[in-house]
Amino acid sequence: MDDRSNSGNLVFNAFSMKINSTQVFRASAQQVSSTLENETVILDYERGVYYTLDEVGTFIWKMLQQKPMTVAELKSGVLAEYDIDEATCENDIYALLKALSDEKLVEKI
């Protein structure tokens, strides 16, 4: 769902960060993003690094930009929009949130 565009692929390890379905996340204020078709580019302007999100990552990113959301709310939105099984959806959301959190593009609140 996400990769670090200027330095290779971003590695996901959702299990090293404790995330549960009731935790609330929001997009960080230290970034700017732009969506073109089904892809989003996020610029961390403090570090000058940019990231890309695929279609599903873009969908989640747009949800987080609207308001802070729980993992359960994100999962519900993705399941309503895409044909994906629940376990895969949850694992992918955890991995994306972990990666975005590691890069300080989202914050737990």
C-alpha positions as CSV (number, residue, x, y, z in Angstrom):
1,M,0.0,0.0,0.0
2,D,2.9,2.3,0.5
3,D,6.5,2.8,-0.5
4,R,9.2,5.3,0.1
5,S,9.7,6.6,-3.4
6,N,13.2,8.1,-3.1
7,S,14.9,5.3,-1.2
8,G,13.3,1.9,-2.1
9,N,10.4,0.1,-0.6
10,L,9.2,0.8,2.8
11,V,9.3,-2.4,4.9
12,F,6.2,-3.2,6.9
13,N,6.4,-4.9,10.3
14,A,2.9,-4.3,11.9
15,F,3.7,-6.7,14.7
16,S,6.4,-4.6,16.3
17,M,3.9,-1.8,17.0
18,K,0.8,-2.6,19.2
19,I,-2.2,-1.5,17.2
20,N,-5.8,-2.5,18.1
21,S,-9.2,-1.7,16.5
22,T,-10.1,1.0,19.0
23,Q,-7.0,3.2,18.6
24,V,-7.6,6.5,16.9
25,F,-5.2,7.8,14.2
26,R,-5.0,11.1,12.3
27,A,-2.9,12.5,9.5
28,S,0.1,14.4,10.8
29,A,0.2,18.2,10.3
30,Q,3.9,17.8,9.1
31,Q,3.0,16.7,5.6
32,V,1.3,17.7,2.5
33,S,-0.3,15.4,0.0
34,S,-1.7,15.3,-3.5
35,T,-3.9,12.7,-5.2
36,L,-3.8,12.0,-8.9
37,E,-6.3,9.4,-10.1
38,N,-6.0,6.5,-7.7
39,E,-2.5,7.3,-6.3
40,T,-1.4,9.7,-3.6
41,V,2.0,11.3,-3.0
42,I,2.7,12.5,0.5
43,L,5.6,14.9,1.2
44,D,7.2,15.1,4.6
45,Y,8.3,18.6,4.2
46,E,10.5,18.6,7.3
47,R,12.7,15.8,6.0
48,G,12.1,16.4,2.2
49,V,11.0,12.8,1.7
50,Y,8.0,11.7,-0.3
51,Y,5.9,8.5,-0.3
52,T,3.4,7.1,-2.6
53,L,0.1,5.2,-1.8
54,D,-1.7,2.9,-4.1
55,E,-5.5,2.9,-4.5
56,V,-6.4,1.4,-1.2
57,G,-3.8,3.4,0.7
58,T,-5.2,6.5,-1.0
59,F,-8.7,5.6,0.2
60,I,-7.5,5.2,3.8
61,W,-5.4,8.4,3.6
62,K,-8.5,10.3,2.4
63,M,-10.5,9.0,5.3
64,L,-7.8,10.0,7.8
65,Q,-7.6,13.5,6.3
66,Q,-11.4,14.0,6.9
67,K,-11.2,13.3,10.6
68,P,-9.4,11.1,13.2
69,M,-10.6,7.6,12.9
70,T,-10.3,4.3,14.7
71,V,-8.8,1.3,13.0
72,A,-12.3,-0.3,13.2
73,E,-13.8,2.7,11.2
74,L,-11.0,2.4,8.6
75,K,-11.6,-1.3,8.3
76,S,-15.4,-0.8,7.9
77,G,-14.8,1.8,5.2
78,V,-12.4,-0.4,3.2
79,L,-14.6,-3.5,3.5
80,A,-17.6,-1.5,2.2
81,E,-15.6,-0.1,-0.8
82,Y,-13.4,-3.1,-1.8
83,D,-13.9,-6.8,-2.3
84,I,-11.4,-8.1,0.3
85,D,-11.6,-10.6,3.1
86,E,-11.7,-9.2,6.7
87,A,-8.4,-10.7,7.9
88,T,-6.4,-9.4,4.9
89,C,-8.1,-6.0,5.2
90,E,-7.2,-5.7,8.9
91,N,-3.6,-6.9,8.4
92,D,-3.1,-4.5,5.5
93,I,-4.5,-1.5,7.5
94,Y,-2.3,-2.4,10.5
95,A,0.8,-2.6,8.2
96,L,0.0,0.7,6.5
97,L,-0.7,2.5,9.8
98,K,2.6,1.1,11.2
99,A,4.5,2.3,8.2
100,L,2.9,5.7,8.2
101,S,3.4,6.1,11.9
102,D,7.0,5.1,11.7
103,E,7.5,7.9,9.1
104,K,5.5,10.3,11.3
105,L,2.9,10.8,8.6
106,V,0.1,9.7,11.0
107,E,-0.3,10.0,14.7
108,K,-2.0,7.9,17.3
109,I,-4.3,10.1,19.5
